[in-house]
Amino acid sequence: MSYAEYLQKSIDYIEENIKQPITIEACAEAAGFSKYHFYRLFTLFVGVPLMEYVRKRRLAYAMQDVNRGRRIIDIALDFEYGSERTFRRAFQNEYGESPVKFRNKHYAIPEKLILKENKSIIWGGITMEYNFSDVKIEKLDTMYVASSYVISNNPEADVMDFMTEWMEKNNIDIKSRQFGFDIPVSEEQSQKNLRGYECWIKVNENTNVSEDVKLKKIDECDYAILRITNPFSNPFEVIPAGWKALAEWVRLNGYMPDCSTNKVNKERYWLEEKFQQNGITYMNLYFPLN
């Protein structure tokens, strides 16, 4: 099966459980991927993070109930909103008007998303010039990392500031390899436009850590790697474009997902590694292959 076919199972699961609590763990299990691997794949193929997609689908179904004249508080509770006020705010943010404005209007729920393998995940037909390297395959050996994460409006900068200070206090070499990656947030956090980012600093296995910094053992893994030159010239365009280009390379070169039980139980991470050489900033993107 292709990546799209596996991910379609999570789309189907969301539709079947639209009025139930939905977690990334349950969606990842439905698709057959480990949690973090699933999270990045879903965002890439669907175009929005998991909980944002769930929120939009819930509101689409809720809109139908609004049209039918149901009480707002009943709709809010049906679709996992803690209060009528929270639902009204989410509804207005999505549709630009309060629910009462949509009473007795014709509305059809948009059709469920169908992922197709022949749908390119590169911006179709548009040529964009970026400083991308050729893709290479490389193994990252088993390593130990000091890990911390932040959920905020600017989590990348916040967690890096925290970890830089931690390295200085603990005499960790500033040249140690540093990795980062997006992490999922809850539906409630997504409604507040919060994002999550985790940072790793490569350390030895005897490194002393703290309550806010965890020591993790990361299993070896083969990666497809793409390098971006000057990624922060336009990060919200360049870095996502790099991920799309890398994922498309993986697909076109015949790498298929292995969703056997032993693979699902082994977490895989999509990593970003920033570094400098000769005064130039680079970022390596790592797509896990096994």
NORVEN-V659093 format. One record per residue. PSI is psi in whole degrees, 0 to 359 (NA if undefined). NEAR is the number of other ideal C-beta (glycine too) atoms within 12 Angstrom. Layout:
# NORVEN-V659093
PSI_NEAR ; PSI_NEAR
This chain:
# NORVEN-V659093
153_18 ; 169_24 ; 316_35 ; 320_29 ; 321_23 ; 316_33 ; 332_40 ; 329_29 ; 325_29 ; 323_42 ; 315_31 ; 319_21 ; 318_31 ; 315_37 ; 321_27 ; 341_17 ; 31_22 ; 336_28 ; 12_22 ; 161_18 ; 134_21 ; 127_32 ; 159_25 ; 327_39 ; 316_23 ; 320_22 ; 321_39 ; 319_32 ; 320_22 ; 323_28 ; 337_37 ; 18_28 ; 160_38 ; 163_33 ; 304_30 ; 326_30 ; 315_40 ; 316_40 ; 314_39 ; 322_38 ; 315_43 ; 312_42 ; 320_33 ; 313_36 ; 324_38 ; 330_33 ; 349_19 ; 155_19 ; 158_32 ; 306_45 ; 335_35 ; 320_32 ; 315_35 ; 316_41 ; 316_36 ; 320_31 ; 321_36 ; 315_36 ; 328_38 ; 316_29 ; 321_30 ; 324_36 ; 320_32 ; 319_25 ; 325_30 ; 314_35 ; 327_23 ; 354_20 ; 13_16 ; 156_23 ; 139_17 ; 320_31 ; 322_19 ; 320_19 ; 315_34 ; 313_28 ; 324_19 ; 325_23 ; 32_38 ; 27_30 ; 136_29 ; 337_17 ; 164_16 ; 321_23 ; 316_16 ; 318_25 ; 315_35 ; 319_26 ; 316_23 ; 319_35 ; 313_34 ; 322_21 ; 325_20 ; 318_24 ; 354_24 ; 356_10 ; 161_16 ; 159_20 ; 325_38 ; 333_19 ; 342_16 ; 11_29 ; 137_20 ; 27_13 ; 151_17 ; 132_11 ; 133_20 ; 132_11 ; 128_20 ; 145_16 ; 150_10 ; 141_20 ; 134_25 ; 116_18 ; 133_28 ; 138_16 ; 331_21 ; 3_13 ; 111_22 ; 139_19 ; 5_32 ; 151_25 ; 104_17 ; 127_12 ; 1_7 ; 123_11 ; 123_9 ; 135_18 ; 114_13 ; 159_30 ; 72_23 ; 141_30 ; 173_21 ; 154_13 ; 139_28 ; 160_21 ; 132_22 ; 147_22 ; 133_18 ; 119_29 ; 164_15 ; 134_14 ; 161_27 ; 140_23 ; 148_35 ; 126_40 ; 139_34 ; 158_34 ; 161_30 ; 140_29 ; 116_25 ; 189_22 ; 340_16 ; 65_18 ; 329_29 ; 308_32 ; 320_20 ; 315_24 ; 325_34 ; 321_27 ; 316_19 ; 314_27 ; 328_39 ; 317_21 ; 320_20 ; 318_30 ; 317_28 ; 317_14 ; 331_16 ; 14_21 ; 40_12 ; 133_26 ; 124_16 ; 343_17 ; 2_12 ; 145_26 ; 138_28 ; 129_34 ; 155_34 ; 161_37 ; 153_39 ; 143_35 ; 151_35 ; 154_37 ; 167_32 ; 167_25 ; 320_33 ; 318_21 ; 322_24 ; 322_28 ; 335_28 ; 9_20 ; 33_19 ; 149_24 ; 163_31 ; 145_31 ; 135_32 ; 142_39 ; 137_42 ; 140_39 ; 124_39 ; 127_31 ; 177_31 ; 165_17 ; 349_16 ; 9_9 ; 132_26 ; 130_17 ; 191_26 ; 185_17 ; 326_9 ; 351_17 ; 123_29 ; 148_24 ; 124_24 ; 144_26 ; 121_20 ; 123_33 ; 152_23 ; 152_17 ; 144_29 ; 138_21 ; 147_32 ; 131_36 ; 131_33 ; 137_38 ; 134_32 ; 131_34 ; 133_24 ; 58_22 ; 338_34 ; 11_21 ; 327_19 ; 70_17 ; 325_22 ; 353_15 ; 314_18 ; 312_29 ; 312_32 ; 323_29 ; 323_30 ; 317_39 ; 319_39 ; 319_31 ; 319_34 ; 315_42 ; 323_36 ; 322_28 ; 316_28 ; 315_34 ; 313_29 ; 337_18 ; 13_17 ; 13_11 ; 122_23 ; 150_20 ; 143_33 ; 104_22 ; 28_29 ; 158_15 ; 316_11 ; 332_11 ; 320_22 ; 323_23 ; 351_17 ; 114_22 ; 138_26 ; 144_34 ; 141_37 ; 112_42 ; 150_38 ; 127_39 ; 116_32 ; 139_30 ; 169_24 ; 144_17 ; 125_14 ; 39_8 ; 4_8 ; 137_17 ; 134_21 ; 161_27 ; 126_36 ; 134_35 ; 134_43 ; 116_38 ; 118_41 ; 137_38 ; 345_31 ; NA_23
